[in-house]
Amino acid sequence: MSKALNPLAVLVRPLITEKATRLGGDNKYCFEVRRVANKIQIKEAVEKGFDVKVLNVHVMNMKGKPKRVRGNRIKRSPTWKKAVVTLHPDDKLELFEGV
């Protein structure tokens, strides 16, 4: 059984990319989340942190990209987890407005 996470420690940062900005029109927002967090913890964190109603959460494990360091040695950047959160149609996040 995993250790309980503080709801506000689950979200690492919002993802502001072209695709995430396009999803904002459909009331979907992307976040980088802790790798040990599950869908229920992510939903609670967004609801408590932004005072909105979450309808759905999709979670993806993103594989780290290979990077060259010191000549030909190849290392990988760390693997991370992405969450796409769908909000109730009446709710919006001001964090993403005007981006």
C-alpha positions in Angstrom: 0.0 0.0 0.0 1.4 3.4 -1.0 2.0 6.3 1.4 -0.8 8.9 1.5 0.2 12.1 -0.4 -0.8 15.6 0.5 -3.4 16.6 -2.1 -1.5 19.7 -3.0 1.8 17.8 -3.4 0.3 15.6 -6.1 0.4 18.3 -8.9 3.9 19.1 -10.0 3.2 21.8 -12.6 0.7 22.6 -15.3 1.6 21.7 -18.9 1.4 24.6 -21.3 1.9 23.2 -24.7 0.1 23.6 -28.1 -1.9 20.5 -27.5 -2.8 21.4 -24.0 -3.9 24.8 -25.0 -6.1 23.3 -27.7 -7.7 21.0 -25.1 -8.5 24.0 -22.9 -11.3 24.8 -25.3 -13.0 21.5 -24.5 -12.6 22.2 -20.7 -9.7 19.8 -20.4 -6.4 20.7 -18.7 -3.1 19.0 -18.5 -0.8 18.6 -15.5 2.5 16.9 -14.7 1.8 14.8 -11.6 3.8 12.7 -9.1 4.5 9.2 -10.5 3.0 7.5 -7.4 -0.3 9.4 -7.7 -3.5 7.7 -8.8 -6.6 9.1 -10.5 -8.5 9.6 -7.2 -5.6 11.5 -5.7 -5.3 13.7 -8.8 -9.0 14.5 -8.8 -9.0 15.5 -5.1 -5.9 17.7 -5.7 -7.4 19.6 -8.6 -10.7 20.0 -6.8 -9.1 21.3 -3.6 -6.4 23.4 -5.2 -8.6 25.2 -7.8 -12.1 24.9 -6.2 -13.7 23.2 -9.3 -15.7 20.1 -10.1 -13.7 17.4 -11.9 -15.7 15.0 -14.2 -12.9 12.8 -15.5 -9.2 12.1 -15.2 -7.0 10.4 -17.9 -3.4 9.4 -16.8 -0.5 8.6 -19.0 3.1 7.5 -18.2 5.5 9.5 -20.4 8.8 7.8 -21.2 12.0 9.7 -20.7 13.8 10.9 -23.9 17.3 9.9 -24.7 19.9 12.6 -24.3 23.6 12.7 -25.3 26.0 13.5 -22.6 29.8 13.7 -22.7 30.3 12.6 -26.3 28.5 9.4 -27.3 27.1 8.4 -23.9 23.4 8.3 -23.9 21.3 8.8 -20.8 17.6 9.1 -20.4 15.7 12.0 -18.9 13.4 10.8 -16.1 10.1 9.1 -16.8 7.1 11.2 -15.7 3.3 11.0 -15.5 0.8 13.3 -17.3 -2.8 13.8 -16.3 -5.6 15.3 -18.5 -8.4 16.5 -16.3 -11.9 17.2 -17.6 -13.8 19.8 -15.7 -17.6 20.5 -15.3 -18.8 22.8 -18.2 -19.5 25.6 -15.7 -15.9 25.6 -14.3 -12.7 27.1 -15.8 -9.1 27.5 -14.6 -7.9 31.1 -14.7 -4.3 29.7 -14.6 -4.6 28.8 -18.3 -6.5 31.9 -19.5 -4.7 34.2 -22.0 -2.1 31.7 -22.9 
